[in-house]
Amino acid sequence: MANELRKHGISIKDAADILGVPRSRFYPRTRKKKETAEPRQNYITEKELSVSIKTACNRYPLYGYRRIRIILKREYNISVSQKRVHRIMNKLGLSQQRLKNRRIVQMKERPSEPSKPNQIWEMDMTKTYLNGYGWLYIMAIIDRYDRSIVGYEINSRSRATEWLKAFDKAVKNRFPNGTRDQGLTLQVDNGRLY
């Protein structure tokens, strides 16, 4: 068709614009012959793979699908994708449960909200830079009931002695006779400076 248009002096671009079709319509398409799909080499059937996965999981009961795939490759010389191993392990009920983050579990074990003051105190620390002096650490004891600061210590160092000074100030402020049998809980956020 392109040759016929050229004979009559019409360019393919002009003809495509007039008809409102793309220029590729005027060129012949080369159609590829459908090739019969060859069977993949070293392909393992689902049943054979399931048996291999079961034996690997019996030998290594704590391994997940990633490690089982490596074992299949190393010990059984079976190349298979992670997705396939994961799918078959789920189907067979051999998948391992993920371990929960320990920090999240610890945070769930926090005491419930206090119903009155002086039940739960929290310890927290921040640092700030003061021109001409350097870094200052502010250690505070906070009552969780009303979020008020019960005791604090400001120092250029953050050691255990400074924390004890802040705690002593808080105890003397709220419990002049001592904290024994008062039901007080002291809570920290497990930061790196405790």
C-alpha positions in Angstrom: 0.0 0.0 0.0 2.9 2.4 0.7 4.3 1.8 -2.8 0.9 2.6 -4.4 0.7 5.9 -2.5 4.3 6.8 -3.6 3.3 6.1 -7.2 0.5 8.7 -7.0 2.8 11.2 -5.3 1.1 11.1 -1.9 3.3 10.8 1.2 2.4 8.2 3.8 2.4 11.0 6.5 -0.2 13.0 4.5 -2.4 9.9 3.9 -2.3 8.9 7.6 -3.2 12.5 8.6 -6.1 12.6 6.1 -7.5 9.2 7.2 -6.8 9.8 10.9 -4.8 6.6 11.4 -1.2 6.0 12.5 1.5 5.7 9.8 2.3 2.1 10.9 -1.0 1.0 9.2 0.5 1.5 5.8 3.4 -0.8 6.3 3.1 -4.6 6.2 3.2 -6.5 9.5 5.6 -9.3 9.9 3.9 -12.0 11.8 6.0 -14.4 13.8 5.2 -18.0 13.7 4.0 -19.4 16.9 6.6 -21.6 18.3 5.7 -24.5 20.4 6.8 -24.0 23.9 9.7 -26.3 24.8 9.6 -27.9 28.2 11.9 -26.2 30.6 15.0 -28.1 31.5 15.3 -29.2 35.1 11.7 -28.4 35.8 10.4 -30.1 38.9 6.7 -30.9 39.4 4.7 -29.6 42.3 4.5 -33.1 43.9 8.2 -33.7 43.7 8.9 -30.2 45.1 6.4 -30.7 47.9 8.2 -33.9 49.0 11.6 -32.2 48.9 10.3 -29.3 50.9 8.7 -31.6 53.5 12.0 -33.5 54.0 14.0 -30.2 54.2 11.5 -28.8 56.8 11.7 -32.0 58.8 15.5 -31.7 58.9 15.4 -28.0 59.6 12.2 -27.3 61.5 13.0 -23.7 62.4 13.9 -22.5 58.9 11.6 -20.3 56.9 11.0 -20.3 53.1 14.2 -18.3 52.3 16.5 -20.7 54.1 14.6 -23.8 52.8 15.1 -22.5 49.2 18.8 -22.3 49.9 18.8 -25.9 51.4 16.9 -27.1 48.3 19.6 -25.6 46.0 22.6 -26.7 48.1 21.6 -30.2 49.2 19.0 -31.4 46.7 20.3 -29.4 43.6 16.8 -28.0 43.0 16.6 -24.4 41.6 13.3 -22.9 42.4 12.1 -19.4 43.2 11.4 -18.1 46.7 7.8 -17.3 45.7 7.2 -20.9 44.7 8.7 -22.3 47.9 6.7 -19.8 50.0 3.4 -20.8 48.2 4.0 -24.5 48.7 5.1 -24.2 52.3 1.9 -22.2 53.0 -0.2 -24.8 51.3 1.5 -27.6 53.3 1.2 -25.6 56.6 5.0 -25.5 57.1 5.5 -21.7 57.2 7.1 -20.3 60.3 5.5 -17.5 62.2 7.4 -14.2 62.3 8.9 -13.3 65.7 7.3 -10.3 67.2 9.5 -7.3 67.9 10.5 -7.5 71.6 10.3 -3.7 72.1 6.6 -3.8 71.0 5.9 -6.6 73.4 7.6 -4.7 76.3 5.5 -1.6 75.5 2.3 -3.7 75.7 3.2 -4.8 79.3 3.1 -1.2 80.5 1.0 -0.5 83.5 -2.5 0.8 82.8 -3.4 4.5 83.1 -3.2 5.8 86.7 -6.5 6.8 88.4 -4.9 9.3 90.8 -1.6 11.2 91.2 1.6 9.5 92.4 0.7 6.0 91.1 3.1 6.0 88.1 6.1 8.1 87.5 8.1 8.2 84.3 11.8 9.1 83.9 12.9 11.1 80.9 15.9 13.1 79.7 16.7 15.7 77.1 19.8 17.6 76.3 20.2 21.1 75.0 23.1 23.3 74.0 23.9 26.5 76.0 26.2 29.0 74.3 29.3 29.6 76.3 28.7 26.5 78.6 28.2 23.5 76.3 25.7 20.6 76.5 23.3 20.4 79.4 21.3 17.4 80.4 17.8 17.8 81.9 16.7 14.7 83.8 13.0 14.8 84.8 10.6 12.7 86.8 7.1 13.1 85.4 3.8 12.1 87.1 1.9 10.2 84.4 -1.5 11.1 85.9 -1.3 14.8 85.2 2.0 15.0 83.2 3.5 17.4 85.8 7.2 17.4 86.6 7.7 16.0 90.1 11.5 16.4 90.3 14.3 17.3 88.0 18.1 17.8 87.8 20.1 19.9 85.3 23.7 19.0 84.9 26.5 18.8 82.3 26.7 15.1 82.8 24.1 12.3 82.7 25.3 9.7 85.1 23.5 7.6 87.7 24.2 10.0 90.5 22.4 12.8 88.6 19.4 10.5 88.0 19.4 9.7 91.7 19.4 13.4 92.6 16.4 14.0 90.4 14.6 11.0 91.9 15.4 12.1 95.5 14.0 15.6 94.7 10.8 14.0 93.4 10.4 11.7 96.5 11.1 14.6 98.9 8.6 16.8 97.0 5.7 14.3 96.9 6.5 11.8 99.7 8.3 13.5 102.6 7.8 10.4 104.8 9.1 7.9 102.2 7.5 5.8 99.4 7.1 2.5 101.2 3.6 1.0 100.8 2.5 4.0 98.6 2.0 1.9 95.5 4.4 3.9 93.3 5.6 2.5 90.0 8.7 4.0 88.3 8.8 3.6 84.6 11.6 4.3 82.0 11.5 4.1 78.2 14.6 1.9 78.0 16.6 4.6 76.2 20.3 4.3 75.6 21.3 6.5 78.6 19.5 4.5 81.3 
